[in-house]
Amino acid sequence: MNEQEAIQVAEQNREMLQIDPEMAFESAEKAILEYKENPEESGPTTDRIAWLITFSNPWGFVVVNVDDRTGKVLSVERSR
């Protein structure tokens, strides 16, 4: 998956991920992150290569983590 495809995955899932429509795309970067299928439960983690797609506005930001290989949204991080 390239950068543009990862951005497209995040954009297409904005409503489902409850990302404010006023948030603008800010950046995309590829990184290795620890992933756990059920983060609320104990268990092993795996390393995944993912695209970190960031949307922001003056009152916060959202980062959508998209698996580089499958295009699956792995997680969403929000500023508080």
Backbone hydrogen bonds, N-H to C=O, Kabsch-Sander energy under -0.5 kcal/mol:
donor,donor_aa,acceptor,acceptor_aa,energy
6,A,2,N,-2.0
7,I,3,E,-2.4
8,Q,4,Q,-2.2
9,V,5,E,-2.0
10,A,6,A,-2.1
11,E,7,I,-2.8
12,Q,8,Q,-2.7
13,N,9,V,-1.2
14,R,11,E,-1.3
17,L,13,N,-2.5
18,Q,15,E,-1.3
19,I,14,R,-2.4
20,D,18,Q,-0.6
23,M,20,D,-2.0
24,A,56,S,-2.7
26,E,54,T,-3.4
27,S,54,T,-1.3
29,E,52,L,-1.3
31,A,50,A,-2.7
33,L,31,A,-0.5
33,L,48,R,-2.8
35,Y,46,T,-3.2
41,E,38,N,-1.9
46,T,35,Y,-2.6
48,R,33,L,-2.7
50,A,31,A,-3.1
50,A,48,R,-0.6
51,W,66,V,-3.2
52,L,29,E,-3.4
52,L,50,A,-0.5
53,I,51,W,-0.8
53,I,64,V,-2.9
54,T,27,S,-2.8
54,T,52,L,-0.6
55,F,62,V,-2.9
56,S,24,A,-2.5
57,N,60,G,-2.2
60,G,57,N,-1.8
62,V,55,F,-2.5
63,V,77,E,-3.0
64,V,53,I,-3.1
64,V,62,V,-0.5
65,N,63,V,-0.6
65,N,75,S,-2.7
66,V,51,W,-2.9
66,V,64,V,-0.7
67,D,65,N,-0.5
67,D,72,K,-3.0
68,D,49,I,-2.7
71,G,67,D,-1.9
74,L,65,N,-3.1
74,L,72,K,-0.7
75,S,65,N,-1.0
77,E,63,V,-2.7
79,S,61,F,-2.4
